[in-house]
């Protein structure tokens, strides 16, 4: 009996495809955030947002995000990430939501751009909200 050898190219292609799928999942699995040098940086896979804390107009906690049209992004179970279009104001809305069932931070910056963010850990979401609220109050004090 002769055994067929599988060609090395197909093995490599299968390995590459599986590796790509796993890395895409890991990169989008959670939100990474950092407040450094007066900027909030949020990364989730292909979606990245840098916001100077001076440009924040309002910060509030909301139960759910409004109905929006997806420009690009994805929803999977309780996660929703990407760039959406607000049909009422016709503006871009960035969504970095790890758990739709929990409260989200609604951040308005540069007068009209919105961002929704939360984490699977509600304490981390609350901590970020408090930091952003403190930065907003400090900016309002500077303007007075």
N, C-alpha and C positions, 0 to 999 in steps of 0.2 A: 504494500500500500504506500502510495506516495502522498505526502502531506503538502498542501499548498502553503507557501509562505505568504504572509500578508506583507504587502509592500510598505516600506518604511515611511513613504510619503503620507499614506492614509493614517497611519498611527500618529504621525506628527500633527496632521490636520485635526484629528479627533482630540488630541491633547491640547492643542492651541484653542480650539473652540470651547472646550470645557473650562479651561483656564480663564478665557475671556468672560464667560458667563459668571463664573464664581467671582472674579474681580469686580464686575459690574454690580453684582449683588452686594458685595462688601462695601463698595464705595457709596452706594445709595442707601445702605442699611440704616444709617443714622446721620444726624446733623452734627457737624463739628463747628463750634463757634469759638471766637476769641475776641476779647476787647483789648486792643493794644494801640498805643500812640493816638488815642482819641478816635479810634475807628472800630466799628463792629464788623468782623469778618465772619461770614457764614459759608460753609462748604458742605455740599451734599452731592457727591458724584460729579456730574457734569455741570451742576448749578452752583454758581459762586456769586456772592454779593458782598461788596465793600461799602459801608455806610459811615461817613464821618458823623460822629455823635453831635456835632454842632448843627447838622441839617435835620435833626429829628424835630418834627412838629407836634406829634402826639403819640402817646403810648397807652394802650388799654388792654385789659383782658376781655376776651369774648368767648362765648360758649361754642359758637359754630361760625364757619366762614360762609359768606354769601354765595349764592349761585353765580358761577362764572363760566365763561367759555374758555376752553383750554387752547392756548397757542401751541405749546409743546410741554411735555411732561408726562407724568404717569400717576395712576392711582393703583394701589395694591393693598388689599385688606383695609387696614386703618391708616395707611400712609398715603400722603398726597404731596407730590413735589413737582415743581416746574414753574413755568411762566403762564399766567392766565390773563384774560382780558375781562375787565369789569364792563358789563354791558350797559350799565347806567351812566358811568362817567367816561367810558371809552379810554381807560388808562390801563397800563400794565400793572399786574399784581403778581408779586413773587410769593410763592407758597413753599414753605419748608416745614411740613407738618408730619411728625412721626406717629402721632396718635390722634385721630379725629375725634375720639370719645372724650378727650380731656380738653381743658381750656387752652386757648391759644393767645399768643401775644399779637395784637394788631398794632403795627407800627406805621405811621405816616411820616414820610420824609420828603423834602423838596416840594412841599405844598400839595402834591397830588399822588405821588407814588406810594403804594401800599406794600406791606410785607406782612405775611402771617408766618409765625414760627412757634413750634413747641417741640418738646422732647418726650421720649417715652417716660422719663423720670419727671414727675410733676414738681418735685422740689427744685430740680435744675431749671425748669421753666420759670418757677416763681423767683428764683435767685436772679435769673437774667432779667426778668421784669423789673425787679427792684433796682438792679444796676442801671438799666435804661431809664427808669423813672428818676433816679438820682441825677443822671447826666442831663436829662431834660430840665429838671429844676435848677441845676447849676447854670445851664445856658440861659434860662429865663432870668435868673438873678444877674447875669452879666449884661443882659440887654436893658435892665432897669437903670 
